[in-house]
Amino acid sequence: MVLGFLAGVKYKGKIYFSATNTNGLFCFDVSCNNTELITVFKEEKNEIFLHNRAFLCGNKMWLIPAYARKIACVDLNTYDISYFDVPSSETSGCNLLFKNGFAFNSHIYMISDYLNNVVKIDTDDNNVLEVCKLNDCSKSNGNMILVDNDEIVIWGSGGNVKAKINRENSSIKEIDNGCLFTENDYNSFLYYNNMILFIPLGSDRIKAVLLQNKSERYISLPEKRNAFCHGLGTNEVAIMFPYENTREYVVCNWDSLEISMKDIGIGNDDNLVFDKIAGVKMQEISSDQGYWASSINGFVFEFSSKGDIINKYIIEMETDVLQNKLDTYYKENNVSIGFCGEGTNEIEGFGLEKLIDYISK
């Protein structure tokens, strides 16, 4: 059984992740291609798609909720897990759907699709705080960045700035400056060194905005490719992945804004394509490497700083072995949840189609 994920980090040569298709914390050793189930998240009752993003702070992995009820913090040296409630009077206990966020120094900031609040995690003191509540960020798509180390900017799905938040005193200024483009033109963006690259969805151009002088530039895509899911970046290039079933992806140089098409170039496996299911980036853009994991198909690509794929990993476990280990952990931790095995589309009213439908938005 392949194991996809949206929340993972690389630590001491191993990839740690929360799987999308079962409740489990896993470790994949890249040196020997071995996958191990470490434990289950005993505070959670949902069985799939628990976490949407992970951040590595020191030796701790912080897991941001999707359909999980709580924020989880894993000590990667001891595998102890701490759980933290999300601060909001509106929390219903599930479906928090934090889509994105960023880490700065010892703090993690994130925004919820449904709760309309900005949450901060102090990873030194293990405190989770609500920074502020927003009037209307229901279409923010979780888009938020930090500018000049002190101002958090929240973007709407149409490219408009929804709010600016002072990081030091949490003062907020909500803005309605209209949309910069049609809502379906761009899916998300990448930000690095005062440059924003908006990733096309319904547009055939990449939009680049240099924040220093607010200049804009459009870069045409080759072969009219105009449907991309999220991307990742290294300290040299931005990498964008198409929704289409293809082995190609786009690389854009941060400095020159020149773009090129590249091929996966590793093997001929038909499953090794970029499809409409979103993946996850596993490090901040300032890194000299990039990692992209499929949320469904169970593969991880390692990219060089120039955007070339230098390693491919397939993450999988024998279904029977995994099932037996999960059963053991469920009994030991008194956890009562389901299991998504191969070919299973419905589990206790939660369909895999619903998961795929959400991820592909």
C-alpha positions as CSV (number, residue, x, y, z in Angstrom):
1,M,0.0,0.0,0.0
2,V,1.4,3.4,-1.0
3,L,1.3,6.2,1.6
4,G,0.8,9.7,0.5
5,F,0.9,12.8,2.7
6,L,0.4,16.5,2.9
7,A,2.3,17.0,6.2
8,G,6.0,15.9,6.4
9,V,9.5,17.0,7.2
10,K,13.0,15.7,6.6
11,Y,15.1,15.2,9.8
12,K,18.5,13.5,10.1
13,G,18.1,11.7,6.7
14,K,14.6,10.5,7.3
15,I,11.2,11.7,6.2
16,Y,8.6,11.9,8.9
17,F,5.0,12.4,7.9
18,S,1.3,12.1,8.8
19,A,-0.4,10.0,6.1
20,T,-3.5,11.1,4.2
21,N,-5.0,7.7,3.9
22,T,-4.8,6.5,7.5
23,N,-4.2,7.8,11.1
24,G,-0.5,7.2,11.5
25,L,2.8,8.9,12.1
26,F,5.4,7.3,9.7
27,C,9.1,7.4,9.2
28,F,10.8,6.8,5.8
29,D,14.5,6.2,5.7
30,V,15.9,7.5,2.4
31,S,19.1,5.5,2.8
32,C,17.4,2.1,2.6
33,N,13.9,2.9,1.3
34,N,12.3,1.5,4.4
35,T,9.0,2.7,5.8
36,E,8.1,2.3,9.5
37,L,4.9,3.1,11.4
38,I,5.9,4.9,14.5
39,T,2.5,5.4,16.3
40,V,-1.0,6.7,15.8
41,F,-2.5,10.1,16.8
42,K,-4.5,8.9,19.8
43,E,-6.3,12.2,20.3
44,E,-7.9,12.0,16.9
45,K,-11.1,10.2,15.8
46,N,-11.0,10.9,12.1
47,E,-9.1,8.3,10.1
48,I,-7.8,10.1,7.1
49,F,-6.5,13.5,6.0
50,L,-5.6,14.6,9.6
51,H,-2.9,17.2,8.8
52,N,-2.4,19.7,6.0
53,R,1.1,21.0,6.7
54,A,4.1,20.3,8.9
55,F,6.9,22.6,10.2
56,L,10.3,21.5,11.6
57,C,11.5,23.6,14.5
58,G,14.6,22.2,16.1
59,N,13.9,18.5,16.8
60,K,10.1,19.0,16.8
61,M,7.6,18.5,14.0
62,W,4.5,20.7,14.3
63,L,1.5,19.3,12.5
64,I,-1.2,21.7,11.4
65,P,-4.8,20.4,11.3
66,A,-6.9,19.6,8.3
67,Y,-9.5,17.2,9.7
68,A,-7.7,16.7,12.9
69,R,-9.2,18.2,16.0
70,K,-5.9,19.4,17.5
71,I,-2.4,20.7,16.6
72,A,0.2,18.0,17.2
73,C,3.8,18.4,18.2
74,V,6.1,15.4,17.7
75,D,9.5,15.2,19.4
76,L,11.5,13.4,16.6
77,N,14.1,12.1,19.1
78,T,11.7,10.5,21.5
79,Y,8.5,10.2,19.4
80,D,6.5,11.7,22.2
81,I,3.5,13.6,20.9
82,S,1.9,16.6,22.6
83,Y,-1.5,18.0,21.6
84,F,-2.8,21.5,21.6
85,D,-6.3,22.9,21.2
86,V,-6.8,25.5,18.5
87,P,-7.8,28.8,20.2
88,S,-11.2,29.8,19.0
89,S,-14.7,30.1,20.4
90,E,-16.0,28.8,17.1
91,T,-14.0,25.5,17.0
92,S,-16.4,22.7,16.4
93,G,-13.9,20.0,17.0
94,C,-13.1,19.0,13.4
95,N,-12.8,20.3,9.9
96,L,-10.5,23.2,10.9
97,L,-8.8,23.1,7.4
98,F,-5.8,25.2,8.0
99,K,-4.4,25.4,4.4
100,N,-1.2,27.2,4.8
101,G,1.1,29.2,7.0
102,F,4.8,30.0,7.5
103,A,7.5,29.7,10.2
104,F,9.5,32.7,11.3
105,N,12.2,32.3,14.0
106,S,10.5,30.3,16.7
107,H,7.0,31.1,15.7
108,I,4.5,29.5,13.3
109,Y,1.6,31.5,11.8
110,M,-1.4,29.9,10.1
111,I,-4.8,30.8,8.9
112,S,-8.0,28.8,8.8
113,D,-10.4,28.6,5.9
114,Y,-13.5,28.5,8.1
115,L,-12.6,30.1,11.5
116,N,-11.4,33.4,10.0
117,N,-8.7,33.7,12.5
118,V,-4.9,33.9,12.5
119,V,-3.2,31.6,15.0
120,K,0.4,31.8,16.2
121,I,2.4,28.9,17.8
122,D,5.4,29.8,20.0
123,T,7.5,26.8,19.6
124,D,9.9,27.7,22.4
125,D,7.2,27.9,25.1
126,N,4.7,25.5,23.4
127,N,2.0,28.2,23.5
128,V,-0.8,28.4,20.9
129,L,-2.4,31.8,20.6
130,E,-5.0,33.5,18.5
131,V,-3.3,36.6,17.0
132,C,-6.5,38.2,15.7
133,K,-9.9,37.4,14.2
134,L,-10.8,38.6,10.7
135,N,-14.1,39.7,9.5
136,D,-14.1,37.9,6.2
137,C,-11.3,35.7,4.9
138,S,-13.5,32.9,3.8
139,K,-11.8,33.0,0.4
140,S,-8.3,33.6,1.6
141,N,-7.2,30.1,0.5
142,G,-4.8,30.3,3.4
143,N,-2.5,32.6,1.5
144,M,-0.3,34.6,3.9
145,I,3.3,35.8,3.8
146,L,5.6,37.8,6.0
147,V,7.0,41.0,4.4
148,D,10.1,42.8,5.9
149,N,10.0,40.5,8.9
150,D,7.2,42.5,10.6
151,E,4.1,42.6,8.5
152,I,1.9,39.7,7.8
153,V,-0.1,40.1,4.5
154,I,-3.1,37.9,3.8
155,W,-4.1,37.5,0.2
156,G,-7.6,36.7,-1.2
157,S,-8.2,34.1,-3.9
158,G,-8.6,36.9,-6.5
159,G,-5.1,38.3,-5.7
160,N,-6.5,41.1,-3.5
161,V,-4.9,42.0,-0.1
162,K,-7.5,41.1,2.6
163,A,-5.6,42.3,5.6
164,K,-2.2,43.4,7.0
165,I,-1.2,42.4,10.5
166,N,1.7,43.8,12.6
167,R,3.6,40.9,13.8
168,E,4.8,42.6,17.0
169,N,1.6,44.1,18.4
170,S,-1.0,42.0,16.4
171,S,-2.7,45.2,15.2
172,I,-4.8,44.5,12.1
173,K,-5.8,46.6,9.1
174,E,-8.5,44.9,7.0
175,I,-8.4,46.0,3.3
176,D,-10.8,45.8,0.4
177,N,-8.9,46.9,-2.6
178,G,-10.7,44.8,-5.2
179,C,-9.3,41.9,-7.1
180,L,-6.1,42.2,-9.1
181,F,-7.3,39.6,-11.5
182,T,-10.2,37.1,-12.1
183,E,-10.6,34.8,-9.2
184,N,-9.9,31.7,-11.2
185,D,-6.8,33.1,-12.9
186,Y,-4.3,32.1,-10.2
187,N,-4.3,29.2,-7.7
188,S,-1.6,30.3,-5.2
189,F,1.8,31.9,-5.0
190,L,5.4,31.5,-4.0
191,Y,7.3,34.2,-2.1
192,Y,11.0,34.7,-1.8
193,N,13.4,37.7,-1.4
194,N,10.6,40.3,-1.9
195,M,9.3,38.6,-5.0
196,I,5.9,37.1,-5.4
197,L,5.2,34.6,-8.2
198,F,1.5,33.9,-8.7
199,I,0.9,30.4,-9.9
200,P,-1.5,30.2,-12.9
201,L,-4.8,28.3,-12.7
202,G,-6.9,29.8,-15.5
203,S,-4.2,32.1,-16.9
204,D,-1.5,31.3,-19.5
205,R,0.9,33.6,-17.8
206,I,2.9,33.7,-14.5
207,K,2.4,37.0,-12.7
208,A,5.5,38.4,-10.9
209,V,5.3,41.2,-8.4
210,L,8.4,42.8,-6.9
211,L,7.3,44.3,-3.6
212,Q,10.2,46.7,-3.2
213,N,8.9,49.0,-6.0
214,K,5.5,47.3,-6.6
215,S,6.5,46.6,-10.2
216,E,4.7,43.8,-12.1
217,R,5.7,41.5,-14.9
218,Y,4.0,38.7,-16.8
219,I,5.8,35.7,-18.0
220,S,4.1,33.6,-20.7
221,L,4.0,29.9,-20.3
222,P,5.2,27.5,-23.1
223,E,2.6,25.5,-24.9
224,K,-0.3,27.3,-23.3
225,R,-0.1,25.3,-20.1
226,N,-2.5,27.1,-17.8
227,A,-3.6,24.8,-15.0
228,F,-1.1,24.4,-12.2
229,C,-1.4,23.1,-8.6
230,H,0.8,24.4,-5.9
231,G,4.6,24.7,-6.3
232,L,7.7,24.9,-4.3
233,G,10.9,26.9,-4.4
234,T,14.6,26.7,-3.7
235,N,17.0,29.6,-3.2
236,E,17.5,29.7,-7.0
237,V,14.2,28.8,-8.7
238,A,10.5,28.4,-8.3
239,I,9.0,25.1,-9.4
240,M,5.4,24.7,-10.5
241,F,3.5,21.5,-11.2
242,P,0.6,21.1,-13.7
243,Y,-2.8,19.7,-12.9
244,E,-2.7,17.7,-16.1
245,N,-1.4,14.1,-16.1
246,T,2.0,14.9,-17.3
247,R,5.7,14.2,-16.6
248,E,6.6,17.9,-17.2
249,Y,6.9,20.8,-14.8
250,V,7.9,24.5,-15.0
251,V,11.0,26.1,-13.5
252,C,11.3,29.9,-13.1
253,N,14.6,31.5,-12.1
254,W,14.0,34.0,-9.2
255,D,16.5,36.5,-10.6
256,S,16.1,36.5,-14.3
257,L,12.4,35.3,-14.4
258,E,13.4,33.0,-17.3
259,I,11.3,29.8,-17.4
260,S,11.9,26.4,-18.8
261,M,10.0,23.1,-19.0
262,K,11.6,20.0,-17.4
263,D,10.8,16.3,-17.5
264,I,10.6,14.0,-14.5
265,G,13.3,12.0,-16.2
266,I,13.4,9.1,-13.7
267,G,11.9,5.8,-14.9
268,N,8.8,5.2,-17.0
269,D,6.3,4.4,-14.3
270,D,2.9,5.7,-15.4
271,N,2.1,6.7,-11.8
272,L,5.0,9.1,-11.7
273,V,3.1,12.0,-13.2
274,F,1.9,15.3,-11.8
275,D,-1.9,15.0,-11.5
276,K,-4.6,17.2,-10.1
277,I,-4.0,15.9,-6.6
278,A,-2.0,18.5,-4.7
279,G,1.3,17.6,-3.1
280,V,3.3,19.3,-0.4
281,K,6.5,21.2,-0.1
282,M,8.7,20.0,2.8
283,Q,11.0,23.0,3.5
284,E,11.2,26.7,3.4
285,I,12.1,28.3,0.1
286,S,15.5,29.6,1.4
287,S,16.8,26.0,1.3
288,D,19.2,24.8,-1.4
289,Q,17.0,21.7,-2.0
290,G,13.3,21.1,-2.6
291,Y,11.1,18.2,-1.7
292,W,7.7,17.4,-3.2
293,A,5.4,14.6,-2.0
294,S,2.3,13.3,-3.6
295,S,-0.6,13.3,-1.3
296,I,-2.1,10.1,-2.9
297,N,0.4,8.3,-5.1
298,G,3.1,7.8,-2.4
299,F,6.1,9.3,-4.1
300,V,8.6,12.0,-3.1
301,F,10.8,13.9,-5.5
302,E,14.0,15.6,-4.3
303,F,15.0,18.6,-6.3
304,S,18.4,20.3,-6.7
305,S,18.6,24.1,-6.2
306,K,18.3,24.5,-9.9
307,G,15.1,22.5,-10.1
308,D,16.3,19.2,-11.4
309,I,15.0,16.0,-9.9
310,I,18.0,14.2,-8.2
311,N,16.1,11.5,-6.3
312,K,12.8,9.7,-6.3
313,Y,11.4,7.8,-3.4
314,I,8.4,5.5,-3.3
315,I,6.8,5.3,0.2
316,E,4.8,2.1,0.8
317,M,4.2,-0.7,3.2
318,E,2.7,-4.2,2.9
319,T,-1.0,-3.7,3.5
320,D,-1.3,-6.7,5.9
321,V,1.7,-5.6,7.9
322,L,0.4,-2.1,8.2
323,Q,-3.1,-3.2,9.2
324,N,-1.7,-5.5,12.0
325,K,0.5,-2.7,13.4
326,L,-2.3,-0.2,13.3
327,D,-4.6,-2.7,15.1
328,T,-2.0,-3.1,17.8
329,Y,-1.5,0.7,18.3
330,Y,-5.3,1.3,18.3
331,K,-5.7,-1.3,21.1
332,E,-2.8,0.0,23.1
333,N,-4.0,3.6,22.9
334,N,-7.7,2.8,23.1
335,V,-8.3,4.5,19.7
336,S,-11.5,3.7,17.8
337,I,-11.1,4.8,14.2
338,G,-11.3,3.3,10.7
339,F,-8.7,2.3,8.2
340,C,-8.4,3.2,4.5
341,G,-7.1,0.1,2.7
342,E,-6.4,-0.4,-1.0
343,G,-9.6,-0.1,-3.1
344,T,-11.6,1.4,-0.2
345,N,-13.7,4.4,-1.2
346,E,-16.0,4.8,1.8
347,I,-15.2,4.6,5.5
348,E,-17.8,5.3,8.1
349,G,-19.4,8.0,6.0
350,F,-16.2,9.8,5.0
351,G,-15.5,9.2,1.4
352,L,-12.1,9.2,-0.3
353,E,-13.7,11.1,-3.1
354,K,-14.4,13.9,-0.6
355,L,-10.8,14.0,0.3
356,I,-9.7,14.1,-3.4
357,D,-12.3,16.7,-4.2
358,Y,-11.0,19.0,-1.4
359,I,-7.3,18.6,-2.2
360,S,-7.8,19.3,-5.9
361,K,-9.5,22.7,-5.3
